[in-house]
Amino acid sequence: MSSREASELRSLPSRAAPTRLRGREVLQTPVRHQLPAPLLPMLRTAARRLPEQVVARIAVEVPVLVERERMRPVVSDAVAVAVLGFFEGGGACAATARFHEFGRAQAESGASVVPVLQALQAAASVAWELLHRLARHEGLAGHVIADIGSAVSAYLRSLGQAVERGHYEVRRARTDARAVLLAVLMGRHDERPVAELAERAGWDVPDHVVVLVAERRGAEAWADPGTGPHVLLRPEGDRLVAVCAPACAPATREALLALDRVSLVAEAWPVPPTEARHGYRWARRALALARERQVVPVGRVVRCAEHRLDLWVNADQALAAATSAELLAPLLRETPANRRALAATLLRMLETRQSAPEIARQLGTHAQTIRHRRRKLEAMFEDRLTDPRHTMGFILALRTLFPDLRGA
């Protein structure tokens, strides 16, 4: 820069601060029109190495943003676009659009927007260091450096706002999509394609899901348990519903318990996603039974699987059929003819505790046949057949899966 140009810059008056529009600071005109014309060539020359310097600083101060190999070129490209946009009006629009998409991409991957904002702060530090060097080498007036610094700060703020808007848009859309998805899973709306809704909600549909319901005392609003995007959450007054894959259930349960020291959590057993509404109903009923002191929570947790018979008495056919099928699984592996004959014999054994000849008379068969069936049943179910704690369960299961035996 010539001495005349330097003198000209030192004598320039201070420029007005950026205006405010709807609570956001914005530049009145493109940056290249705000800066003194003689200063632009010098700034362009000084900024030639700025992109690589900024990326190097980000790698040190915000390593999480570039630790994945595929992210470094993305960050480098965004920085290059941002530097170009500082000097060109059209480039500023392109940079804003690029950082808006950056925010959306962070949200879509489940990542926070904070590392990107921290990267912009790192970029601001590098830019200020560059300005300080220019001030020393070129003898620029303090108000000129202040004007450039204000322009840089306003520009980086606009990029940060673009990132936050993009991130918010995706999260808001996903929040809305998750609400619809949960409503569908809980059977609140007409059935829709779960896979399509899950894709919009950013949720990977597992083969099975676990429904957990937390219930608190008091009217305080539920805090975010911090379970992450893999868990669907929905507050319902004094209840908070969570749906997740079985592998995530322990951590989700602990997160719900950590919300306060009095909440109860009911946890249903894994079911296919299309049957999540049953798990939701069982968990709610389990909490009601706990309130009525018919079941005792362990560590503020009611595990529905441990109270199936308690739930059964108050449940519908879906629960009865599911529990019956599990309880009588060895019997159900038999051929249809053998299955029914064994079921009829087992029901008579449990209900009447009569001898083989008497059961044979009632079923219209031979005593030896009944003895053979009894040995086979004892091999299937072992000592559970003689345990009084299981008697009612077997009878209910047989009556549920073989209703035609009621008159047998």
C-alpha positions in Angstrom: 0.0 0.0 0.0 1.3 3.5 -0.9 1.9 6.1 1.8 -0.9 8.2 0.2 -3.3 5.3 0.5 -2.3 4.7 4.1 -2.8 8.4 4.9 -6.1 8.3 3.2 -7.2 5.3 5.3 -6.0 6.9 8.6 -8.1 10.0 7.9 -11.4 8.1 7.2 -14.2 8.8 9.6 -15.7 6.0 11.7 -18.6 4.2 10.1 -22.0 3.7 11.7 -22.7 0.4 13.5 -24.9 -2.2 11.9 -28.6 -1.6 12.2 -31.0 -4.0 14.0 -33.8 -5.8 12.3 -36.3 -7.9 14.3 -33.8 -8.4 17.1 -30.9 -9.4 14.8 -28.0 -7.3 13.8 -27.6 -7.1 10.1 -25.4 -5.3 7.6 -27.0 -2.3 5.9 -25.1 -3.0 2.7 -22.8 -5.7 1.4 -19.5 -5.8 3.3 -17.5 -4.7 0.2 -19.5 -1.4 0.1 -19.0 -0.7 3.8 -15.2 -0.9 3.6 -13.0 1.8 2.1 -12.1 1.0 -1.5 -8.3 1.3 -1.0 -8.5 -1.2 1.8 -10.1 -4.1 -0.2 -7.0 -5.1 -2.2 -4.9 -5.2 0.9 -7.4 -7.2 2.8 -7.8 -9.7 -0.1 -4.1 -10.2 -0.2 -3.8 -10.7 3.5 -6.8 -13.1 3.6 -5.3 -15.5 1.0 -4.1 -17.9 3.7 -7.0 -17.1 6.0 -9.0 -20.3 5.1 -6.2 -22.7 6.0 -5.4 -20.8 9.1 -9.0 -20.9 10.3 -9.3 -24.6 9.6 -6.0 -25.2 11.5 -7.4 -23.2 14.4 -10.7 -25.1 14.4 -8.8 -28.5 14.4 -7.1 -27.4 17.6 -10.0 -25.6 19.4 -13.0 -27.6 18.1 -11.5 -31.0 17.1 -14.9 -32.7 17.4 -16.0 -30.8 14.2 -13.2 -32.2 12.0 -12.3 -35.5 13.7 -14.3 -37.5 11.2 -12.3 -37.7 8.0 -15.2 -36.7 5.8 -15.9 -33.6 7.8 -12.6 -31.8 7.2 -13.2 -31.0 3.5 -16.8 -30.0 4.4 -15.4 -27.5 7.0 -12.6 -26.3 4.7 -15.1 -25.6 1.9 -17.5 -23.8 4.3 -14.6 -21.6 5.5 -13.5 -20.8 2.0 -17.0 -19.8 1.0 -17.3 -17.7 4.1 -14.1 -15.8 3.4 -15.2 -15.2 -0.2 -18.6 -14.0 1.0 -17.0 -11.4 3.2 -15.8 -9.5 0.1 -18.6 -10.3 -2.4 -22.2 -9.4 -1.9 -23.4 -12.4 -3.8 -20.9 -14.5 -2.0 -22.4 -13.4 1.3 -25.7 -14.9 0.2 -24.0 -18.1 -0.8 -22.2 -18.3 2.5 -25.4 -17.7 4.5 -27.1 -20.5 2.5 -24.1 -22.8 3.0 -24.1 -22.3 6.8 -27.8 -22.7 6.9 -27.4 -26.1 5.3 -24.5 -26.8 7.7 -26.9 -26.3 10.6 -29.5 -28.6 9.0 -26.8 -31.3 8.4 -25.8 -31.1 12.1 -29.3 -31.6 13.2 -30.0 -34.4 10.7 -27.0 -36.3 12.0 -28.1 -35.8 15.6 -25.1 -33.5 16.3 -25.2 -30.2 18.3 -25.0 -26.8 16.8 -22.5 -25.8 19.5 -19.3 -27.0 17.7 -20.1 -24.9 14.6 -20.7 -21.8 16.7 -17.4 -22.5 18.5 -15.7 -22.8 15.1 -17.1 -19.4 14.1 -15.6 -18.0 17.3 -12.2 -19.5 16.4 -12.5 -17.9 13.0 -13.2 -14.5 14.6 -10.0 -14.9 16.7 -7.9 -15.6 13.6 -9.5 -12.6 11.8 -8.7 -10.3 14.7 -5.1 -11.5 14.9 -4.9 -10.7 11.2 -6.3 -7.2 11.7 -3.8 -6.5 14.5 -0.9 -7.5 12.3 -2.2 -5.2 9.5 -2.6 -2.4 12.0 1.1 -2.7 13.0 2.5 -3.2 9.5 0.3 -0.6 7.7 -0.1 1.9 10.4 -3.9 1.9 10.1 -6.0 4.2 12.3 -7.7 2.6 15.2 -11.2 3.5 14.0 -10.5 1.8 10.6 -9.5 -1.4 12.4 -12.6 -1.1 14.6 -14.8 -0.7 11.5 -13.3 -3.7 9.9 -13.6 -5.7 13.1 -17.3 -4.7 13.4 -18.0 -5.8 9.9 -16.3 -9.1 10.5 -18.2 -9.7 13.8 -21.5 -8.8 12.2 -20.8 -11.1 9.3 -19.9 -14.0 11.5 -23.0 -13.4 13.6 -25.1 -13.6 10.5 -23.5 -17.0 9.6 -24.0 -18.2 13.2 -27.7 -17.2 13.0 -28.0 -19.1 9.7 -26.5 -22.2 11.3 -29.0 -21.9 14.2 -31.9 -21.4 11.9 -31.1 -24.5 9.9 -30.6 -26.5 13.0 -33.8 -25.3 14.5 -35.8 -26.0 11.4 -34.8 -29.6 11.3 -35.3 -30.1 15.0 -38.7 -28.5 15.0 -39.8 -30.6 12.0 -38.5 -33.7 13.7 -40.2 -32.8 16.9 -43.5 -32.5 15.0 -42.9 -35.7 13.1 -42.0 -37.6 16.3 -45.2 -36.4 17.9 -47.2 -37.8 15.0 -45.1 -41.0 15.0 -45.7 -41.6 18.7 -49.4 -40.9 18.2 -49.5 -43.6 15.5 -47.5 -46.1 17.6 -49.9 -45.5 20.5 -52.9 -46.0 18.3 -54.2 -42.4 18.6 -54.6 -41.9 14.9 -55.5 -43.8 11.8 -52.7 -46.2 10.9 -50.0 -44.6 8.7 -46.7 -46.0 7.3 -44.5 -46.1 10.4 -41.3 -46.4 8.3 -42.1 -43.2 6.4 -42.9 -41.2 9.6 -39.8 -42.6 11.3 -37.6 -41.4 8.5 -39.1 -37.9 8.8 -38.6 -38.1 12.5 -35.0 -39.2 12.2 -35.7 -42.4 14.2 -34.4 -45.9 13.2 -37.2 -48.4 13.6 -36.0 -51.4 15.6 -37.4 -54.9 15.3 -38.8 -54.6 18.8 -39.5 -51.6 21.1 -39.8 -51.1 24.8 -42.4 -48.7 26.2 -41.6 -47.0 29.5 -43.9 -44.7 31.3 -42.7 -42.4 34.1 -45.3 -41.0 36.6 -44.6 -38.2 39.0 -46.3 -36.5 41.8 -46.7 -32.8 41.5 -47.4 -30.4 38.7 -43.9 -29.4 37.6 -43.1 -29.6 33.9 -41.0 -32.5 32.8 -37.4 -31.7 32.2 -35.5 -33.2 29.2 -34.0 -36.5 30.4 -31.3 -36.2 27.8 -32.0 -39.6 26.2 -30.9 -38.6 22.7 -32.5 -39.0 19.3 -32.8 -42.8 19.6 -35.6 -42.5 22.1 -39.1 -41.1 21.3 -40.5 -39.0 24.2 -43.9 -37.5 24.9 -45.1 -35.7 28.0 -48.7 -36.5 29.0 -49.5 -34.4 32.0 -48.1 -36.2 35.0 -46.7 -39.0 32.8 -43.7 -39.1 30.4 -43.8 -41.8 27.8 -40.6 -43.2 26.2 -40.3 -45.6 23.3 -36.9 -47.1 22.4 -35.1 -50.3 21.3 -34.6 -52.9 24.0 -30.8 -52.2 24.1 -31.5 -48.6 25.1 -34.1 -49.5 27.7 -31.8 -49.7 30.8 -30.2 -46.3 30.1 -33.6 -44.7 29.3 -35.0 -46.1 32.5 -32.2 -44.6 34.6 -32.6 -41.3 32.8 -36.3 -41.2 33.7 -35.6 -42.1 37.3 -32.9 -39.4 37.5 -35.5 -36.7 36.8 -36.5 -36.6 40.4 -36.5 -38.8 43.5 -40.2 -39.7 43.7 -41.2 -40.7 40.1 -42.3 -44.3 39.4 -41.3 -45.9 36.1 -43.2 -48.8 34.5 -41.3 -50.8 31.8 -43.2 -53.1 29.4 -41.5 -56.1 27.8 -40.3 -55.8 24.2 -43.0 -56.0 21.5 -43.0 -55.3 17.7 -43.4 -51.6 16.9 -46.9 -52.2 15.6 -47.8 -53.4 19.1 -46.3 -50.5 21.0 -49.8 -49.4 22.0 -50.2 -52.6 24.1 -46.9 -52.0 25.9 -48.1 -48.4 26.6 -51.4 -49.7 28.1 -49.6 -52.4 30.2 -47.2 -49.8 31.6 -50.0 -47.4 32.5 -51.9 -50.3 34.2 -48.8 -51.3 36.1 -48.4 -47.8 37.5 -52.1 -47.9 38.5 -51.6 -51.2 40.3 -48.6 -49.8 42.1 -50.6 -46.8 43.2 -53.3 -49.2 44.5 -50.5 -51.2 46.3 -51.4 -54.4 44.4 -47.8 -54.6 43.1 -44.7 -53.4 44.8 -42.1 -51.4 42.8 -38.5 -52.4 43.1 -36.3 -49.3 43.2 -39.2 -47.2 41.9 -39.5 -49.5 38.9 -42.4 -51.7 38.0 -41.3 -54.3 35.5 -44.4 -55.5 33.7 -42.8 -58.8 32.8 -42.7 -59.7 36.5 -46.4 -58.9 37.0 -48.0 -60.5 34.0 -50.6 -62.3 36.0 -51.5 -59.2 38.0 -51.9 -57.3 34.7 -53.7 -60.2 33.1 -56.6 -60.0 35.5 -57.1 -56.4 34.4 -56.1 -56.6 30.8 -57.6 -57.5 27.4 -57.2 -60.4 25.0 -54.0 -59.1 23.5 -52.1 -59.4 26.7 -53.8 -62.7 27.6 -52.9 -64.2 24.2 -49.3 -63.0 24.4 -48.7 -64.4 27.9 -50.5 -67.6 27.1 -48.4 -68.2 24.0 -45.2 -67.7 26.1 -46.3 -69.9 29.0 -47.5 -72.7 26.8 -44.7 -72.4 24.2 -43.6 -76.1 24.5 -47.2 -77.3 24.0 -47.7 -75.1 20.9 -44.8 -76.7 19.1 -46.8 -79.9 18.8 -49.0 -80.8 15.9 -52.6 -79.4 16.0 -54.1 -82.8 16.9 -51.5 -83.6 19.7 -51.7 -80.0 20.9 -55.4 -80.1 21.6 -55.3 -83.5 23.2 -52.5 -82.5 25.5 -54.2 -79.2 26.3 -57.5 -81.0 27.2 -55.6 -83.5 29.5 -53.5 -80.7 31.1 -56.6 -78.6 31.9 -58.3 -81.6 33.5 -55.2 -82.4 35.5 -54.9 -78.9 36.9 -58.6 -78.3 37.5 -59.6 -81.6 39.0 -56.4 -83.2 40.3 -58.1 -86.5 39.6 -56.6 -89.9 38.7 -55.7 -91.1 35.2 -58.7 -93.4 34.9 -61.2 -90.7 36.0 -59.7 -88.1 33.5 -59.8 -90.8 30.8 -63.4 -91.4 31.5 -64.2 -87.7 31.2 -62.3 -87.4 28.0 -63.5 -90.6 26.5 -60.1 -92.3 26.1 -57.9 -94.9 27.9 -56.2 -94.5 31.2 -52.9 -95.5 29.6 -53.2 -92.8 27.1 -53.7 -90.2 29.9 -50.6 -91.6 31.7 -48.6 -91.2 28.5 -49.8 -87.7 28.0 -49.0 -86.8 31.6 -45.4 -88.0 31.3 -45.1 -85.9 28.1 -46.5 -82.8 29.8 -44.2 -83.3 32.8 -41.3 -83.5 30.5 -42.4 -80.2 28.8 -43.1 -78.2 31.9 -41.1 -80.0 34.6 -41.9 -79.0 38.2 -44.1 -76.1 37.2 -47.0 -78.4 36.9 -46.9 -79.2 40.6 -46.1 -75.7 41.8 -49.3 -74.0 43.0 -48.0 -70.6 42.0 -48.2 -71.6 38.4 -51.5 -73.5 38.4 -53.8 -70.5 37.8 -51.5 -69.2 35.1 -51.7 -72.5 33.2 -55.4 -72.7 33.6 -55.9 -69.1 32.3 -53.5 -69.7 29.4 -55.3 -72.9 28.4 -58.7 -71.2 28.6 -57.4 -68.3 26.5 -55.8 -70.3 23.7 -58.2 -73.2 23.7 -61.6 -71.7 24.4 -63.4 -74.7 23.0 -62.1 -76.8 25.9 -64.4 -74.9 28.3 -67.2 -77.4 27.7 -64.9 -80.4 27.4 
